[in-house]
Amino acid sequence: MDCAQCKTLDCYNKGKDCTGDKGEIAELYRNDPQALAIMKAAAELEAEGYMLLPRVQEVILFSRKMGYRHLGMAFCAGLHREARLLQELLAPHFEITSACCKLCGIAKDDFNLPKVRVNAHEVICNPVGQADILNRAGTELNLLLGLCLGHDMLFNKHSAAPVTTVIVKDRVLANNPAGALYSAHWMRMIKENPIPGKGKSTDDK
C-alpha cells in the first residue's frame, strides 16, 4: 500500500476497496466492543463538531460520550503551564490525575544517557513511570502534552487506557510539527540535510 501517493482517493470519494480486505477488517471492529464504542463516539463527534470545536473541547465532548469520569494527563515539564490551563478546563467535568515527565527524579547518569549540558545533573524523562502512575490511578483516557519523540512511544506502549495527543512537541516550530510541511524553507532544508551534522545546507555556505 502507498496511499500517500494516490491521486484519486477513491476510497474516500467512492467507497472503493483497494485492499480486498474490507469484510475481514470490518469484522475487527465488530469483534472489539471498545473499538466499536470509540468509533461511534468519534463519528458522533465529527458529525456534531466538524470545523466547530477546538481539540480541547473535542476531548471534553468525546469523553462525555464514552462515559469517562477519570482522565489522565502525561505532560512535559516544559509544558507545565499548559497542563495547568488544560486541567482548569477539564476539572469541572472529570477527575484528573496528572503526571510530569520528570517524576521520580531518576538521574540520566543512572542509565549512562547523553545530556544536553554535559557536566550538569540532569533527570531522565520518565514515560514508563508516567504510564505506571496513571495506570495505578485507574484513568480511563490519557492525554499527552508535549512528550518527546520516543518518549511518547513508550508512554503509548505502557498505558493501560486509550491515549490521545493534545499537544505534539516541536521545540523549533512552536509545537506545530506540520509547520515544516507548510514552509518552503523547512522543506528545502530537510531535503538537503535530513540528518543534522551530515552535510551542509545552502544556508550555511
Secondary structure by P-SEA (a helix, b strand, c coil): ccccccccccccccccccccaaaaaaaaaaacaaaaaaaaaaaaaaacccccccaaaaaaaaaaaacccbbbbbbcccaaaaaaaaaaacccccbbbbbcccccccccccccccccccccccccccaaaaaaaaaaacccbbbbccccaaaaaaaaaacccbbbbcbbbbcccccccccccccaaaaaaaaaccccccccccccc
